[in-house]
């Protein structure tokens, strides 16, 4: 068992479902459900890091991570093989056994890289009211979830360096995401190539 510290998490948000900063004794996090562009995210992150540095002047960062969560609901499950590469979907596209119906299927892969960073990708179909992670709220309908987390370990705390690492981790996540989805996905959800 791991030894977890107890403490408060202070959450500051602009509006429900908008941008949120979480501050705890062991971490600071920036999150949103209304992501519009990486440049917007990076600008907000830069302002947050500069304020954090001016306030506390930390000497090191234990972990920098970027997490991307995407979810498709019932309306898109019937056409998921048009939106996501077939080799990624596994049992979703191989058919059900006689008298059976797939309820849940999850893939979980963790990668390490030469630059001492890591990445974990989890995806699959979930039944209604189910989740595989506390950060992913259960929905009232079946859904397909993609959860990609990339990180690096302890380094000196430097806002400019952290922004560069976040950019690099974001690039890696995006390359993985683009490998998984089709052009139809990008067209359907309004993203550019």
C-alpha positions as CSV (number, residue, x, y, z in Angstrom):
1,X,0.0,0.0,0.0
2,X,1.2,3.5,-0.7
3,X,1.4,6.1,1.9
4,X,-0.8,9.0,0.9
5,X,-0.7,12.4,2.5
6,X,-4.0,13.9,3.6
7,X,-4.7,17.5,2.9
8,X,-7.0,20.1,1.4
9,X,-7.3,20.7,-2.3
10,X,-8.2,24.2,-3.1
11,X,-10.1,24.6,-6.4
12,X,-10.4,27.9,-8.2
13,X,-12.6,28.0,-11.3
14,X,-14.0,30.7,-13.6
15,X,-17.4,28.8,-14.0
16,X,-18.7,25.3,-13.8
17,X,-17.2,23.2,-16.6
18,X,-14.7,25.9,-17.5
19,X,-11.1,26.5,-16.4
20,X,-10.0,25.2,-13.0
21,X,-6.8,25.5,-11.0
22,X,-6.3,23.0,-8.2
23,X,-3.8,23.7,-5.5
24,X,-2.7,21.2,-2.8
25,X,0.4,20.6,-0.7
26,X,1.9,18.3,-3.3
27,X,0.6,19.6,-6.7
28,X,-0.8,22.4,-8.8
29,X,-3.0,21.5,-11.7
30,X,-4.7,23.4,-14.6
31,X,-7.7,21.7,-16.2
32,X,-10.6,22.5,-18.5
33,X,-13.5,20.9,-20.2
34,X,-13.6,23.7,-22.7
35,X,-10.3,23.3,-24.5
36,X,-10.1,25.5,-27.6
37,X,-6.4,25.6,-28.6
38,X,-3.0,24.7,-27.3
39,X,-1.8,28.3,-27.5
40,X,-4.7,29.3,-25.1
41,X,-3.8,26.5,-22.8
42,X,-0.1,27.3,-22.8
43,X,-0.8,31.0,-22.2
44,X,-2.9,30.2,-19.1
45,X,-0.3,27.7,-17.9
46,X,2.5,30.2,-18.3
47,X,0.6,32.8,-16.3
48,X,-0.1,30.2,-13.6
49,X,3.5,29.0,-13.4
50,X,4.9,32.6,-13.2
51,X,2.4,33.4,-10.4
52,X,3.3,30.2,-8.6
53,X,7.0,30.9,-8.9
54,X,6.7,34.5,-7.7
55,X,4.5,33.4,-4.7
56,X,6.3,30.2,-3.4
57,X,9.6,30.1,-5.3
58,X,9.8,26.3,-5.4
59,X,13.2,24.7,-6.1
60,X,12.0,21.6,-7.9
61,X,9.1,19.9,-9.6
62,X,8.5,16.2,-8.9
63,X,6.4,15.5,-11.9
64,X,5.1,17.4,-14.9
65,X,2.2,15.8,-16.7
66,X,-0.3,16.4,-19.5
67,X,-3.5,14.5,-19.6
68,X,-6.0,14.3,-22.5
69,X,-9.4,12.7,-22.0
70,X,-11.9,12.4,-24.9
71,X,-15.2,10.7,-24.9
72,X,-17.8,9.6,-27.4
73,X,-21.4,8.9,-26.4
74,X,-24.1,6.7,-27.7
75,X,-24.7,8.9,-30.7
76,X,-21.3,8.0,-32.1
77,X,-20.8,4.4,-31.0
78,X,-22.6,3.0,-34.0
79,X,-20.1,4.7,-36.3
80,X,-17.0,4.4,-34.1
81,X,-15.2,2.2,-36.7
82,X,-15.4,5.2,-39.1
83,X,-14.0,7.5,-36.4
84,X,-11.3,5.4,-34.8
85,X,-8.8,3.1,-36.5
86,X,-10.1,-0.5,-36.5
87,X,-6.9,-2.0,-35.1
88,X,-7.4,0.2,-32.0
89,X,-11.0,-0.9,-31.4
90,X,-10.4,-4.6,-30.8
91,X,-13.5,-6.5,-29.8
92,X,-15.8,-3.5,-30.6
93,X,-15.4,-4.4,-34.3
94,X,-14.9,-8.2,-34.2
95,X,-18.5,-9.0,-33.4
96,X,-20.2,-10.5,-30.4
97,X,-20.4,-14.2,-29.5
98,X,-23.8,-15.9,-30.0
99,X,-26.4,-14.5,-27.6
100,X,-23.8,-12.1,-26.1
101,X,-23.2,-8.4,-26.3
102,X,-19.9,-6.6,-25.4
103,X,-20.5,-4.5,-22.2
104,X,-17.0,-3.3,-21.5
105,X,-13.6,-3.5,-23.1
106,X,-10.5,-1.6,-22.0
107,X,-6.9,-1.4,-23.4
108,X,-4.1,0.0,-21.1
109,X,-0.6,0.5,-22.4
110,X,2.3,2.3,-20.7
111,X,5.4,3.5,-22.7
112,X,8.8,4.7,-21.6
113,X,11.0,6.9,-23.8
114,X,14.7,7.6,-24.2
115,X,14.2,11.2,-22.9
116,X,13.1,9.7,-19.5
117,X,9.5,10.6,-20.1
118,X,6.6,8.2,-19.9
119,X,3.1,7.9,-21.4
120,X,0.0,5.8,-20.5
121,X,-2.8,5.4,-22.9
122,X,-6.1,3.8,-21.9
123,X,-9.2,3.5,-24.1
124,X,-12.3,1.4,-24.5
125,X,-16.0,1.1,-24.3
126,X,-17.8,1.6,-20.9
127,X,-21.3,0.7,-20.0
128,X,-23.6,3.4,-18.6
129,X,-22.7,4.6,-15.1
130,X,-19.2,3.1,-15.3
131,X,-15.7,4.5,-15.1
132,X,-12.1,3.2,-14.8
133,X,-10.7,6.4,-13.2
134,X,-11.9,9.0,-10.7
135,X,-11.1,11.8,-13.2
136,X,-13.5,10.3,-15.7
137,X,-17.1,10.8,-14.6
138,X,-19.6,8.0,-15.2
139,X,-22.1,8.8,-17.9
140,X,-25.8,7.8,-18.1
141,X,-25.2,6.1,-21.4
142,X,-22.6,3.7,-22.9
143,X,-19.5,5.6,-24.2
144,X,-16.0,5.1,-25.7
145,X,-13.2,6.8,-23.7
146,X,-9.7,7.8,-24.6
147,X,-7.4,8.8,-21.8
148,X,-3.7,9.7,-22.5
149,X,-1.3,10.8,-19.8
150,X,2.3,11.8,-20.5
151,X,4.8,12.9,-17.9
152,X,8.4,13.4,-16.9
153,X,9.9,13.1,-13.4
154,X,11.7,15.4,-11.0
155,X,13.5,18.5,-12.4
156,X,14.4,22.0,-11.2
157,X,11.4,24.3,-11.1
158,X,11.7,26.8,-14.0
159,X,8.5,28.1,-15.6
160,X,10.1,28.4,-19.0
161,X,11.5,24.9,-18.9
162,X,8.2,23.5,-17.6
163,X,6.3,25.1,-20.5
164,X,8.7,23.6,-22.9
165,X,8.2,20.1,-21.3
166,X,4.5,20.6,-21.4
167,X,4.7,21.5,-25.1
168,X,6.8,18.4,-25.8
169,X,4.5,16.1,-23.9
170,X,1.4,17.7,-25.6
171,X,3.1,17.0,-29.0
172,X,3.6,13.4,-28.1
173,X,0.0,13.0,-26.9
174,X,-1.3,14.6,-30.1
175,X,0.8,12.3,-32.3
176,X,-0.6,9.3,-30.5
177,X,-4.1,10.7,-30.7
178,X,-3.7,11.3,-34.5
179,X,-2.5,7.7,-34.9
180,X,-5.6,6.5,-33.3
181,X,-8.3,8.5,-35.0
182,X,-9.4,8.9,-38.6
183,X,-9.9,12.0,-40.7
184,X,-13.6,11.4,-40.2
185,X,-13.1,11.9,-36.5
186,X,-11.4,15.3,-37.1
187,X,-14.1,16.4,-39.5
188,X,-17.0,15.2,-37.2
189,X,-15.6,17.0,-34.2
190,X,-14.4,20.2,-36.0
191,X,-10.6,19.7,-35.6
192,X,-8.1,20.6,-38.2
193,X,-5.5,18.1,-39.6
